Amino acid sequence: MMTDWPEGNAIVYCEGAYQTPNGKTAHGLVRRTRRYRVMAVIDSTCAGRDAGEVLDGRARGIPLVASIQEALIEARTAGRAASHLVVGLAPDGGRFEPAQRKDLREALDVGLNIDSGLHDFLSEDRELSDLAAAKGLVIRDVRKPPPRKALHFFSGKIEEVSCFKIAMLGTDSAIGKRTSSWVLLDGLEEAGLSAELIGTGQTAWMQGARYSIILDSLVNDFVSGEIEHAVWSAWTERRPDVIVVEGQGSLMNPAYPGGFEIMAAARPDVIVLQHAPGRAEYDGFPGYPLHPLEIQIQAIELISGRPVVAVTINHEGLTAEDLAGAAADIEARTGRPAVDLLIEGPGRLVERLALLMKRKTAAS
């Protein structure tokens, strides 16, 4: 855990992917990060535009550029020399394209530290690691798991955590669980509640979630224990009113099944489910239809024994009229509030959760 933010001035590398789901790490860093000041995003396919405007129509003063050299100029012009190249790509399988290595070599040549969340560990690339060492630079592989002796096995200490716990799960991967978790966290804090996010992927770590683990890099035996330990640590060290746990994948996703361990180990009080009504198939897997929302809710509640209390909407592919109809349809079909947090804000969801918190307190 680190709290001395920001660590440096970052150029986010997202060549060829910023306007695709594979750019979701870059998207997260453009939306928010405590760990870095983001100076520019590299993607030559949409250079010359504002990264925020391309992402969601909201200018953030972060330029999209075509090269590392252009990014360095933008940072200097803003009066903050760049210190890091952060890999903002999140391709299926977490692998780096060989052709992109030249950009990594260039980043080291010009004196940038590298942070990467891919499964290909750049610190184990002899050429890159030797170059970094020669220049006194650091390559951090965020997905490199801790040594096994440092990992935790599930112990049951989660029962000591008495604050309200929310799991933000989803009906698919790359559907906005992390973004909605942060927006919900903001809403809880605006309502006067203290809250902590348990980050479970590399992007949340890069955004500066105080308590972060990288689930898909852990040995399976320790996944539940690491989730438990992160939640327990947040509770014992910060004593928040609420803990929000970021979900990974989805329960029935063919490539990224996720949520089982979070439900089992974090023992959430309630579950909020992120869903994209305009999405017919699992992301990146044509021919694999998304399981119906009602079935996904039923499965989650059966496995966890906890209620899905709201559906948060990803509005991809929907017009404003479509979104209103989709929300009304979800509420009618499921009997649960349906909220697009990015458009509507978290207020209505926070009110619902605050009521459930009061009920828990009264019952205890």
C-alpha atoms as one frame of an Amber mdcrd trajectory, in Angstrom:
protein
   0.000   0.000   0.000   1.313   3.469  -0.935  -0.208   6.831  -0.097   2.454
   9.316  -1.309   0.677  10.373  -4.501   1.407  11.038  -7.262   4.475   8.917
  -7.910   5.322  10.612 -11.189   4.248  12.098 -14.497   3.006   9.400 -16.845
   2.755   8.877 -20.567   0.146   6.162 -21.172   0.980   3.795 -24.018  -2.111
   2.557 -25.884  -1.015   2.353 -29.507  -3.814   1.229 -31.802  -6.234   0.350
 -29.001  -7.578   3.484 -27.326 -10.917   3.281 -29.118 -11.337  -0.434 -28.351
 -12.047  -2.487 -25.196  -8.328  -3.423 -25.197  -7.621   0.138 -24.131  -9.535
  -0.160 -20.867  -6.459   0.380 -18.687  -5.756   3.635 -20.513  -9.433   4.559
 -20.172  -9.250   4.052 -16.428  -6.129   6.204 -16.120  -7.686   9.009 -18.163
 -10.775   8.949 -15.942  -8.791   9.011 -12.692  -5.569   8.017 -11.011  -3.957
   8.938  -7.730  -0.702   7.193  -8.607   0.302   9.366 -11.580  -0.256  12.671
 -13.289  -1.252  11.615 -16.802   0.447  13.926 -19.303  -0.505  12.259 -22.609
  -1.840   9.071 -24.198  -0.108   7.486 -27.192  -2.321   6.165 -29.984  -1.486
   7.291 -33.508  -4.943   6.243 -34.783  -6.646   9.102 -32.930  -3.805  11.565
 -32.304  -4.588  15.263 -32.104  -7.696  14.891 -29.964  -8.439  15.123 -26.244
  -8.333  11.682 -24.597 -11.368  12.481 -22.466 -13.473  13.672 -25.362 -12.711
  10.514 -27.333 -13.498   8.353 -24.294 -16.789   9.801 -23.102 -17.236  13.290
 -24.510 -15.691  15.047 -21.479 -12.494  16.990 -22.125  -9.795  16.334 -19.518
  -6.850  18.226 -20.958  -4.960  15.021 -21.755  -3.747  15.016 -25.373  -3.706
  11.962 -27.611  -0.411  11.851 -29.503   1.220   9.655 -32.121   4.603   8.942
 -30.522   6.746   8.979 -27.417   8.594  12.042 -28.690   5.329  13.972 -29.086
   4.262  12.886 -25.595   7.545  14.134 -24.119   7.011  17.517 -25.779   3.465
  17.754 -24.404   4.710  16.981 -20.892   7.499  19.568 -21.096   5.090  22.154
 -22.476   2.849  21.547 -19.467   5.857  22.132 -17.195   6.090  18.546 -15.931
   8.766  16.328 -17.424   7.541  12.775 -17.939   8.942  10.125 -15.599   6.981
   6.967 -16.514   5.656   5.111 -19.511   2.580   3.213 -18.313   1.308   0.424
 -20.553  -2.376   1.183 -21.016  -3.110  -1.874 -23.139  -5.205  -4.757 -21.817
  -5.421  -7.268 -24.688  -6.965 -10.719 -24.349  -4.395 -12.905 -22.607  -2.375
  -9.893 -21.467   0.339 -10.369 -24.086   2.522  -7.724 -25.701   2.898  -7.592
 -29.485   6.548  -8.061 -30.519   6.360  -5.036 -32.827   5.586  -2.812 -29.851
   8.894  -3.613 -28.114  10.640  -0.877 -30.101   8.481   1.675 -28.328   9.469
   0.214 -24.977  13.148   0.418 -25.915  12.642   4.029 -26.962  10.938   4.815
 -23.634  13.926   3.493 -21.731  16.350   5.244 -24.078  14.776   8.619 -23.257
  14.801   7.939 -19.501  11.298   6.735 -18.677  10.537   4.126 -16.036   8.036
   1.523 -17.262   4.974   0.193 -15.442   3.179  -2.679 -17.159   0.133  -4.711
 -16.230   0.549  -7.410 -18.879   1.199 -11.102 -18.344   4.407 -10.791 -20.373
   6.836  -9.635 -17.697   9.008  -6.920 -19.213  11.444  -7.072 -16.300  12.330
 -10.597 -17.437  13.148  -9.440 -20.975  16.966  -9.429 -20.936  17.392  -6.638
 -23.450  14.911  -4.329 -21.740  16.041  -5.113 -18.196  19.714  -4.560 -19.092
  18.863  -1.239 -20.713  16.840  -0.167 -17.684  19.658  -1.125 -15.314  22.226
   0.761 -17.383  20.119   3.909 -17.187  19.108   3.546 -13.534  15.455   3.026
 -14.430  12.809   0.710 -12.983  10.499  -1.707 -14.805   7.534  -2.694 -12.641
   5.439  -5.666 -13.728   2.216  -5.080 -11.836   0.926  -8.563 -12.630   4.005
 -10.335 -11.285   2.669 -12.198  -8.230   4.241 -11.826  -4.793   6.479 -14.693
  -3.614   4.375 -17.583  -2.371   5.714 -17.214   1.159   4.103 -13.756   1.236
   0.672 -14.985   0.115  -2.246 -15.598   2.478  -4.493 -18.622   2.772  -8.126
 -18.153   3.765  -8.353 -18.141   7.569 -11.830 -16.919   8.479 -10.613 -13.539
   9.746 -13.092 -11.954   7.331 -15.652 -12.504  10.114 -13.893  -9.751  12.088
 -14.855  -7.213   9.432 -18.074  -5.614  10.634 -18.497  -2.775   8.144 -20.902
  -2.929   5.195 -19.376  -4.788   2.237 -20.487  -4.406  -1.392 -19.326  -6.588
  -4.282 -19.470  -4.897  -7.681 -19.870  -7.863 -10.035 -20.766  -7.906 -13.723
 -22.521  -9.899 -16.400 -19.394  -9.824 -18.617 -15.745  -8.816 -18.687 -14.720
  -5.294 -19.794 -18.173  -4.025 -18.854 -17.322  -1.202 -16.429 -17.187  -2.824
 -12.995 -14.108  -0.897 -11.910 -15.354   2.451 -13.212 -18.709   1.975 -11.495
 -16.915   0.979  -8.292 -15.024   4.277  -8.248 -18.150   6.316  -9.031 -19.996
   4.520  -6.248 -17.084   5.190  -3.894 -17.274   8.900  -4.729 -21.006   8.871
  -4.052 -20.611   7.171  -0.699 -17.985   9.687   0.376 -20.129  12.610  -0.818
 -22.898  11.214   1.402 -20.580  11.468   4.397 -19.538   7.825   4.563 -15.929
   6.651   4.646 -15.264   4.041   1.986 -12.418   1.932   0.621 -12.099   0.178
  -2.722 -10.502  -3.244  -2.923  -8.855  -3.248  -6.351  -8.621  -6.676  -7.945
  -6.915  -5.904 -11.261  -3.876  -4.076 -12.573  -5.793  -0.941 -13.576  -7.139
  -0.304 -10.070  -3.568  -0.620  -8.768  -2.409   1.892 -11.371  -5.247   4.196
 -10.355  -4.026   4.073  -6.768  -6.548   1.887  -4.949  -5.005   1.672  -1.471
  -5.718  -2.038  -1.141  -5.054  -3.882  -4.384  -4.483  -7.452  -5.450  -4.180
  -8.805  -8.994  -6.488 -11.812  -8.953  -5.609 -13.293 -12.318  -1.903 -13.509
 -11.465  -2.320 -15.456  -8.214  -1.920 -19.175  -7.642  -5.455 -20.487  -7.224
  -4.931 -21.832  -3.688  -4.266 -18.314  -2.424  -6.906 -16.308  -4.291  -9.525
 -16.494  -1.537  -6.936 -15.786   1.134  -5.626 -12.732  -0.666  -9.140 -11.346
  -1.116  -9.863 -11.930   2.549  -6.570 -10.354   3.610  -7.120  -7.247   1.467
 -10.615  -6.675   2.886  -9.433  -7.390   6.424  -6.442  -5.045   6.031  -8.646
  -2.229   4.755 -10.928  -2.740   7.745  -8.257  -2.980  10.429  -6.156  -0.096
   9.099  -8.833   2.377   7.948 -12.069   1.373   9.726 -14.293   2.516   6.824
 -18.077   2.545   6.912 -18.167   0.716   3.580 -15.842  -1.514   1.582 -16.460
  -1.925  -2.160 -14.829  -4.929  -3.851 -14.156  -4.613  -7.588 -15.301  -7.681
  -9.529 -13.393  -9.507 -12.259 -14.794 -11.236 -15.350 -18.268 -12.651 -14.821
 -19.777 -15.761 -13.380 -20.521 -17.504 -16.684 -17.970 -15.877 -18.970 -16.331
 -18.619 -21.083 -12.832 -17.120 -20.901 -12.868 -15.042 -17.702 -15.146 -16.735
 -15.187 -15.023 -14.628 -12.062 -16.887 -13.616  -8.949 -16.923 -16.986  -7.181
 -13.920 -16.217  -4.968 -15.090 -12.679  -4.201 -18.464 -13.919  -3.016 -16.901
 -16.728  -0.996 -13.995 -14.873   0.585 -15.122 -11.234   0.891 -18.534 -12.316
   2.262 -20.320  -9.238   0.880 -23.540  -8.020   2.462 -24.968  -7.116  -0.934
 -24.078  -7.330  -4.619 -24.436  -4.653  -7.296 -24.430  -6.058 -10.826 -23.015
  -4.162 -13.801 -24.762  -4.942 -17.103 -24.681  -3.760 -20.729 -28.200  -4.105
 -22.182 -26.906  -3.472 -25.698 -24.425  -6.348 -25.545 -25.679  -9.632 -27.001
 -22.523 -11.767 -26.787 -19.647 -12.124 -24.354 -17.002  -9.512 -25.126 -14.523
 -10.789 -27.693 -16.279 -14.125 -28.180 -18.735 -14.103 -31.085 -21.132 -17.008
 -30.944 -21.207 -17.072 -27.143 -24.473 -15.324 -26.234 -24.577 -13.438 -22.961
 -26.659 -15.319 -20.417 -29.903 -13.480 -19.639 -29.711 -10.953 -16.817 -32.329
 -12.787 -14.753 -30.349 -16.035 -14.979 -27.149 -14.278 -13.930 -28.889 -12.704
 -10.927 -30.372 -16.063  -9.974 -26.983 -17.777 -10.191 -25.211 -15.104  -8.134
 -27.823 -15.150  -5.387 -27.885 -18.943  -5.285 -24.111 -19.214  -4.954 -23.578
 -16.320  -2.563 -26.719 -16.387  -0.455 -26.649 -12.591  -0.740 -29.035 -10.296
  -2.635 -28.338  -8.478  -5.876 -29.786  -5.135  -4.821 -29.281  -3.032  -7.949
 -28.202  -3.172 -11.579 -25.745  -0.566 -12.847 -25.914   0.034 -16.574 -23.187
   0.336 -19.176 -24.805   2.385 -21.944 -22.532   1.246 -24.793 -24.370   1.168
 -28.109 -27.483   2.829 -26.667 -29.071   6.158 -27.510 -30.534   8.256 -24.707
 -33.971   6.940 -25.646 -32.691   3.354 -25.743 -31.097   3.799 -22.317 -34.299
   5.046 -20.708 -36.213   2.113 -22.161 -33.537  -0.396 -21.133 -33.496   0.901
 -17.547 -37.278   0.728 -17.288 -37.244  -2.784 -18.744 -34.600  -3.996 -16.275
 -36.512  -2.551 -13.340 -39.755  -4.150 -14.520 -38.140  -7.553 -15.164 -35.964
  -7.775 -12.063 -37.690  -5.571  -9.488 -34.365  -3.853  -8.812 -33.302  -0.252
  -9.466 -31.306   0.195 -12.679 -28.871   3.125 -12.709 -26.345   4.383 -15.260
 -23.813   5.830 -12.834 -21.878   7.727 -15.499 -24.982   9.585 -16.681 -27.305
   9.662 -13.682 -24.685   9.742 -10.962 -24.573   7.546  -7.855 -27.136   9.349
  -5.702 -30.066   6.975  -6.141 -27.879   3.901  -5.648 -26.236   5.386  -2.548
 -29.667   6.083  -1.041 -30.661   2.448  -1.618 -27.427   1.173  -0.064 -27.648
   3.557   2.902 -31.105   2.160   3.683 -29.744  -1.384   3.606 -26.862  -0.348
   5.860 -29.331   1.030   8.418 -31.283  -2.229   8.320 -28.104  -4.211   8.950
 -27.158  -1.955  11.854 -30.635  -2.264  13.368 -30.563  -6.041  13.063 -27.151
  -6.441  14.702
